[in-house]
Every structure is written in structure tokens, then in C-alpha cells.
């Protein structure tokens, strides 16, 4: 945010504007037509990349936060030719070109409106702040103490700073910093956090901590705007927490695991610069609460209204509900509804009565042929999983069809999504495009267990294919291909080193060597990559040092010599999420053993092959590849030349 011109900040009552011009702050009461200049005693000169933001406190005073990016001249004498990485560094985030050799300092100032006085807030720059509207204190935390880059966000040491005494009192140590758990009430009095599955509420007025209970599933806390109650939302229930006596009342209980989303919650403008994305949410429950729920067992979508003591299910469907809009009194709601074989239509709920107000004009002949079947199967541990089988256009049970299997994590949630044919997919994979060309398309779930992501996915996919071949005899079992993108690409890389059930494979923007990637620096996030293995998507939940055999068993590149499946690899040369060298490494390994393969390196794309020409090219090459190996269409020059 620059300092040229005026930048306006409105107080909650919309009767105060704080404006900024050329580094001068002016507090304007536009009702009384009075203004007060606020002079900040900075010990450095404000620059273009300065962010100044006011926080309006409950007592009428203000806290003014100033963030300034300064040049770090420590290594100026040799930074043109040398970059030093210190072994004790806890600021590896600054190793990108954008942040290299710079540092940010944050200063806070308390403005007393009555005295028209500005007082610096003396908080060490090494600590980060969580400003609330509490006029007496500021939340502060240390995110350096426990930073070892094994988690995406480090654990923090959380404390409270007393403004009047300028003293610091600890609240909790080694706290996981996740924004759904760590939150605060609108008045700033109460702070919530979870540790070891237990929810705690901290009262900053009396410096007391209350244990609320054990929650084994993730919860989200939404504060009432009156700061007297809060709502705890899990995947099974909605609870109301009374902040006076900490009693709990159950408002809604679901039979099956359910995604529950409070729609008419809102964030607050003070949630700025709150480090790592901490944004508390609030609700005025007097107006009612509108929820969207998704049953994870059958994908039933529901809209539920809670007003006072009454709970009403306004609408429930096995179709997908999106783009929900409501009025202030919640008696008028519009939403989009779709299914895999029905394009989006607009529906209206008016005084709890539902009607369709817009039918999609898309010709029915473009989609009414679509058919799918849900395939239920189990993994080796007996967990219930599902797969979605999409049928080819003009399906005839007496004919035989090839099948493309797409792998990732859980995919059952896609069941009721209406996909539009496209030749510009960033992954090159499009379900209706493939089904219209005569392919079955199968999306099986995978689930990580203690054997690691590759081994467990192999078991899931093999079980799913065995079941789907038994359920649908029209699938040609010798004409099955597999495709995956990003994490799904890693699964493809691993699976084809362990089984020959696929006639061909396609792997995009994928990790091929997890040991190399584990020890790499990720310029996209930016930090060392081992966090995503020890505490992230890849689900090892243990370090390479503590269980090297687990990593070896799940590392595709170590088994490249076993691959018998022709494979198409692709990546973008600007990909720093999953570094493009992963693709070249796998290509080189397969090349060493004379395996059938072609690798595509898109020069102007990153983790998504998003450029229009590139995505079109990729989509057609994927179709060519599957046609070549699954339909025996061998008249394709670029494949014949490459193999």
C-alpha cells in the first residue's frame, strides 16, 4: 500500500474516517466536522512499501500499526556475487528473489483520543502481534523459538502484552498455529486455542484459562458479535458455548460425517497483518444462522436455518449446491444447483418455499447421455472407499471400451459436479471430453496408511480396479490407462513401478524422487520441503532419519528399472511448487533402462499448464497418447518419432 494520495479507513460506527496523505494521519469526525492530526514518532523514513493500518479499540482509542520493509545492508559488499545460507538461520523464507536481503519491522502506537497523545508500544521486533479491539492488552507470539521447518507453520509461544504496565504474561507454550483453532472474540476479551485435541478459552481480563473439552475432530469457532456466546462447528455437530459459565448446548447433530459451513459469518477488518492468515469469524445470531452441510457418505447437500430455538432444513438434495446468496433477514436465498448430468440452474427459497427461477439453456443433447456409477471398495485395512465410474457416450453394454483411471486423494466429492468439455484444462484431463470420445473414466479414492502414500495408493487402486472390472464387463481389462497430476502424478510414478495392469500412463508436474525432494528448498512457499512429508500431504508423519526404509519403499525413482508401462511425462519449466527437475530426473532414470517414454517441458508454465496454447497442446497430446495405446490409433507422428 503506497503513501501517495488518500487512503480511507472507516470505523465500525461509520462515523469516523482515518485518512492518510503523504505519511500524515488525520482522524476525522465527519458528523461533527472535526479533525485531529496524528503524528507518529518514527525513527526511520517511510517508504513506498510501508503499510499503515489503524485498529479502532472499544474505548474509542486507536492502535496504529506500521510495517516497513527495510533494506538489509549486512552483506551489501558481496551480495552481487555471493549468497550466504547460515546453519542457524530461521529466516529461510527470505531466500527468494523478492524477499532476499530485506527485513520487515513492525511498530505499534497507541493514540489516546482524549489526550491527543501518541505513545509507542514497546514490543520486541522479534515477536509478532495479534491486535484485537481489547483496549487493555495485545496478543503477541514468538514463531521463531520452535521453527524447524518440519511443519508448514511453526508452533508458537503465545503471550499477552499489558498496555498500561508494558509487561508480558505467558498464555500457552508450543501451540500449533492453525487459524481455525486460534481465534478471538470481537471485543478481544476471549481467546480460543486447541492443544492435544483439547479446546481452551483464555479470559484476557482476568488472565484465566478454561478447558472446554476434548474434540478429536477439527473444529471451527465462530464468535457471536455480542461476545457472550460462541459456536463450535465440527464434522458431526454444532455447539453453542456460553462464555459466562462455559456451558455447552448442542444445536445440531448429524448421523454421518458431514462438512458443516456457516454461510453468514463474517470476518472483521482488524484481521490485517495477523501473520500466517489468522482471520477470526463472527456472527450476529439474533438474525439467525444459515448453514450448508454436505454428507460425506452420500454427498447430500443441505441448507439449514437456525433462528432462536428453531432448526429448519430449508432444502436438501443429492445434487451440488453452490453460489449461495441471502438477504439480511434470511427469508430469501438463491443458489445454484447442478449434478453430473444436469447443468447449473438457479433456485430461490422465499419464506421457506423453493422454486426454480432460471433453467440452464444448454441443449439437453449435450449432456443427457451422461451416466455414472458409484463403485464401493475397501483398502487393505478395511476402510470403506468409493470410486466414480463415468460411462462413455452412446454406451452399449454389448461393446468393449477402454478406461482411463485418474488418481489423487479422495475424489468422491466430485460425484455431483457438472463438468464442461474443455481443451484448455491446466492438467490436460477433462472427464466429459474423454467420455465423449468413447472412454470409461474412473476416479477411485486413495487413503494413506502407515505403509506410506505410494504403497497404500497402489493397494487402493488395485482393489478398486478389481471391483470395477467385476461390476462393469464392458471395460476392456487390457486397455486401461492411468493419469495423475501433482500428488496424483507422484502416485502414477510409483504405481507403474509396482504393477503392469495399465497399458499406458500419464504423469504431470509430479515428484519422482521423494528423498531428493525431501531435502530440497521449495521456492514456491518458500521453505525446505520436508514439512510436506513429516506433517503434510504425503503423510509419512515421521522423518527420513527415523524411518529411512519407509521412504525408500515409497520412492518411485528407485524402482524405475521395473517400469513396463509406456509413460508420458509433463511439467512446466517455471514450476517451483513441485520442481520441474523431478520430471527430468524420472525421465533420465527411465532413459537409463530404455523404457518407453516421452517427456514434455512447457517453457512458459508453472505447476499449472495454464497458458492457453500450452493447455490446448497438452490436452490434445494426452488424447493422442491414450488413443495410441488404448485404441491402437498408431497414426501419430510425434509419438512414433519419440518412442
Secondary structure, 3 states (H helix, E strand, C coil): CCCCCCEEEECCCCCEEEEEECCEEEEEECCCCEEEEECCCCCCCCCCCEEEEEEECCCCCEEEEEEEEEECCCCCCCCCCCCCCCCCCCCHHHHCCCCCCEEEEEEEEEEECCCCEEEEECCCCCCEEECCCCCCEEEEEECCCCCCCCCCCCCEEEEEEECCCCEEEEEEEEECCCCCCCEECCCCCEEEEEECCEEEEEECCCCEEEEEEECCCCCEEEEECCCCEEEEECCCEEEEEECCCCCEEEEEECCCCEEEEECCCECCCCCCCCCCCCCCCEECHHHCEEEEEEECCCCCEEEEEEECCEEEEEEEECCEEEEEEECCCCCEEEEEEEECCEEEEEEEEECCEEEEEECCCCCHHHCCCCCEEEEEEECCCCCEEEEEEECCCCCCCCCCEEEEEECCCCCHHHCCCCCCCCCCCCCCCCHHHHHHCCCEEEEECCCCECCEHHHHHHHHHHHHHHHHHHHCCCEEEEEEEEEEECHHHHHHHHHCCCCCCCCEEEEECCCCCHHHHHCCEECCCCEECCHHHHCCCCCCCCCCCCCHHHHHHCCHHHHHHHCCCEEEEEEECCCCCCCCHHHHHHHHHHHHCCCCEEEEEECCCCCCCCCHHHHHHHHHHHHHHHHHHHCCCCCCHHHHHHC
